[in-house]
Amino acid sequence: MASDSNGGSEQLVAIIGGMGPMAGVKLQELIVNRTKATRDCDHVSVLAYTNPKVPPRIGDFGLQCVPEIIRSVQAMERAGATQFAIACNTAHMFQEEILAEVKIPIISLLEETAKHLAANFGSSPTIGILGTLSLLKSGLYQSTILAECPQATILLPVSDDQASLDELIQGPNGIKAGHLGSETQEPVRGIAQGLITRGATVIVTACTELPLVFNASLCADFPARILDPMIVVADHIIRISGAEVA
């Protein structure tokens, strides 16, 4: 099922977080910070369910995450949510299994990012994607982008860089473990630079951990655009919830 639109009525979106620990919180923060507001009541209502008990979404056991995500979404359905967003790119590999067991539509990070790329980066962009090996190996991000940008060129990290990136995301000294300083910032930037050297003009941070150490503010001198799917989805949620993006 594709990302839904507001259909002329305001939506109450549920954020499914906990994958990793800061992802859902960061999406909520983006929604607040990017809403045009001068009063409390100018902001949008959202529901949030942080479930750190969702099993890892990577490797051969990724499907184990599905029951916990379904349970989280169903809890938000009972609370009145009309749509939901999962603050985890890799979890979208199991979107169809999740949607088969819930009643409300998903706002897909992948689909909204693909639409944003098509609308803002020309007809034939060269796009570098940083994400987990499991997600990139699935081909889902690539096919979703190409459905909206059929003339795009997509670049992925070389094998050694991808192995390093997975370790930077989820290793004992990685971002999920709370290491957000130069020890992770510099190597992630280096991997992104490798994609720029090969011709990328925009880098998509296709893992919700990566913008914690690699984003347009931290890397203002980076020689290409950095696109955070969480920002794209935050703006979409603001609009369909009846508010304006600042």
N, C-alpha and C positions, 0 to 999 in steps of 0.2 A: 504494500500500500504506500502511496506517495505521501509526501508532506501535505497536510491539509491547509486550507486557507480559512479566513475568518467568516466567509459566506455572509458578510453583512452584519454579524453579531459579535460582540466581544467574547473572547475565549478565556477560560480559566485553565492555565497550563500547569501541569505537574512536572517538576524536575526530578529525575531519578538519578541520585548521586551516590557517592561512596566508592567510585571506581576511577582513579584513586581517591584518597581521602579528601583532597581539596577541590575535586572537580565540580561537584554540585554547588559547593559554596562559591567557587569562582564564577559560575554561571549566574548565580543570584546577584553577586556583586556587580557583574557586568550589566545586568538588567537595571539595577538601581543607578549605577553611574552613567549609563547611556540614555536614561529617560529624561526628556525635557520636563522639568518639574521645578516649581517654586514652593510647593506645599506638599505635605504628606499625601494628600488625596489625589495629587497629580500622578502618583506612581501606580504601577499595575499590581494586581493581586496575582500571586503564584502560590502553588502548593509545592512543598519540597519533602522528599523522602530520601534520607541518607541511609544507605544500606551497605556498610562495609563488609557484610557477610557474604556478598556475592563472590563466588569462586573466581579465580583468574580466568580471563577471557582468551588466554594465549595457549599455543601448543595443541597437543592432541586431545586435551580434556576441556576445550573451550565450551562445549555444549553443557557442561555442568553448571554454567552460570545461568542458564535459561530459567529454571524454576524459581530462583530467587528474584530475578528481574520481573518475571510474571507476577509473583506475589506482591512485589513493590508497586507495580502498575495497578493491579487490582485493588490494592489499598487506596490508591489515589482516585480510582474510579468511584469507590464507595464514598470518598470525601467530596466528590463533585467535579473532578477534573473532566474537561472536555477534550483535551489533547495532552500528550506527554512528550518530553524530550529526555533522551538518555545522555547524560554528560560523560560519554565514553565513546570514542570513535570505533574502537575494536569491537565493542558489543553489538554494533550494527551488522556484523556478520550473521547474527542470529535474529535479525529483525523479523523474518517471516515466521519463525517458530514462536516468537513472542506475540506477534499480531494475531496468530491463529487462536490465542487463548485470552485475548482482551477485546474490549468493545470500542475503545477510543483510538483515534488515529495517532500516529507518531509524527513528530516534527524531526525529520532526519537531518543530522549534521552533514551527512554526505550529500544529500540531495540539495539542501539549501546552499552548501558551499559550491556545488557544481553550477547552480543557477547564478550565483554571485559571480563566479568566474566568467560565465558566458556573457553576463550583462556588463562587466566592468573591465575585462582584459582583452577585448578584441576577439576576432574569429579564430585566430590560430596562435594562442599563447603557448609558451614553453614552460611547463609547470613542474616544479620539483616537489615531491611529496616526502615528508618525514613522518614515519609512523612505526608501529610495531611490525615485526616480520610477519606475524600471523595475519594481520590485516592486509598488508601489501601483497603477501603471497596469495591471498584469496582472490585478488584482482578486483574486488568490489569497488574500491575507491576509484580505480582507473576506469572501470566500465561506467560508473555513475557520472564521472566527469565527461567521458567521451560521448555519453548520450546527450549531454547539453552542449558540448564543444567538440564536435566530431573531427575538427581539423587541429585539435590541440596535440602537442607533443608532451609526453609525460616521462619524466626522469625519476628514477629511484636510486637510493644510495647503492654504491657497489657493495659486494658481499661483506668485506671486512668492516666497512663503515656501518652496515646494517647491524652486524653483530655487536659492534661497539654501542650503537644507538640503543639497542634493546637492553644492554647492560646499564647504560646511563639512565634509562627510564625506570627499570625495575630491579636493578642489582642492589646489593647491600650498601653500596656507596652512591646510589642513584637518587633520582628525583623523588620517587615514591617514599624513599627512606628519609626524606627531609633535607637532602643535600642540594641546596639551591644557589650556592656561590660559584666562584670561578671554576671549581673542580668539575662542575657539570656545564656551566654556561659556555666556557671556552671550547670544549670538545664538540658540543652540539653545534655551535656556530661553525666550527671547522668542517663538520659533516655537511652542513648547509652550503658552505662556501664551495665544497666539492661539486655540488649540483650547479652552482652559479658558473663555475669554471667550464662545465659541460654545456652551458647555454641557457639554464633556467632564468627566467625573468621574474618569477614569483615563486615563493616557497610556501606550501601549505603545511601547517603544523597539525598533522592528522593524528595527534594523540593529545589528550587534554592535559597531560603533564608537561609537555614541551613549552607552552607559553609561559610557564612559571620561570623559565630560565632563558627563553629565546622568544623575544617579541619586539614589536616596532619601537617601544619605548626604551628597552634595554639596549637595543641594537640600532640606534638612530642612524649610524653611519653605514649600515649594511647595504651593499650595492644592489639590492633587489627588494621588491615588496615582500612583506611577510603577512600571510593571510591566516588568521586564527578562526577556524570554524565556529568556535564558541562565541566570538563577536558577531559573526553572521547570524547565528541562531538567536542570540540575545536581541539583536535588532528586530528580527522577525517576530519574536515573542512580544516585544514592546508594541509593535504595530497591530498585531492581531488582537492584542488585549485592550485596544482602544486608546493608546497613548502615542506620543510622538518621540522619535529618536532625537536626542540633543544634537 
